[in-house]
Amino acid sequence: MSPIRFTHALVRPPSASVVDGLRAIDGPNPDFDRFVAEHAGYCTALEGAGVAVEVMAELHAFPDAVFVEDAALCIGGHAVILRPGAPTRAGEAGAITHDLESRFATVATVAAGSVDGGDILVTATEIIVGLSARTDAAGVAALGVAIEPTGLPVRAVDTPADVLHLKTDCAIIDDHTIFSTGRLADSGCFEGYRVVRCPHGEEPAANLIRVNDAVIMRTGFPETAALLEASGYRVDLVQADEAALIDGGLSCMSLRCAW
């Protein structure tokens, strides 16, 4: 099963409450109208990469619900309801359950601990899970049970203390290649993989997504775009400045699936 080939993407549009989204460092609120426009551009990029985008209902009660990847994990016909580590996001898992049960052959639930989808990197041979402020050892162990139908082993790694999620700093860009910041690559957690290092000073660009033949990444990081293009990847640029204000990135705004 390839970790970069998808047929569908599930998204949830931002609600007006997104201005109250969580952030590690106090800063300006996102502008709702610009967020909506950027989210629409993101969906267009997904469609341009060849996936059918399915839009779930917005959830006004949960400001961070636009970041759907933190609430669930989808691999083939199997979905897993996760346990987001931030208390204010706990209800998102229950809210997404019906959306997944109507689309997937099997749906399991992480039964203990906490685990955010932003800490889960799926490769062709394993599932790498970063231990972070939002994901703990109990959650990783419970994920290992919930994901058993896929046959993929789960391996826990340490996320640098100043990094919110594992995928804040990395992405899978082909079956055996990971794009990573230097600080994460230097930890040794990607031994056995080919690693392409993010240019110094452009670390926020590491949260990109490979969708079929396209690498979708944020605007504003020209060295990263040039590096990937020179390496033979097709790069599609999207704006996601408003999501970044509340610690969001490209990977967390969709559940990319292959049915």
Sequence and secondary structure as in RCSB ss.txt:
>XXXX:A:sequence
MSPIRFTHALVRPPSASVVDGLRAIDGPNPDFDRFVAEHAGYCTALEGAGVAVEVMAELHAFPDAVFVEDAALCI
GGHAVILRPGAPTRAGEAGAITHDLESRFATVATVAAGSVDGGDILVTATEIIVGLSARTDAAGVAALGVAIEPT
GLPVRAVDTPADVLHLKTDCAIIDDHTIFSTGRLADSGCFEGYRVVRCPHGEEPAANLIRVNDAVIMRTGFPETA
ALLEASGYRVDLVQADEAALIDGGLSCMSLRCAW
>XXXX:A:secstr
  TT  SEEEE    GGGGG   SS      HHHHHHHHHHHHHHHHHTT EEEE    TT TTTT GGGGEEEE
TTEEEE B SSGGGHHHHHHHHHHHHTT SEEEE  SS B GGGEEE SS EEEEE SS  HHHHHHHHHHTGGG
   EEEEE  TT SSGGGSEEEEETTEEEE HHHHTTTTTTTSEEEE  TT GGGG  EEETTEEEEESS HHHH
HHHHHTT EEEEE  HHHHTTT  SGGG EEE  
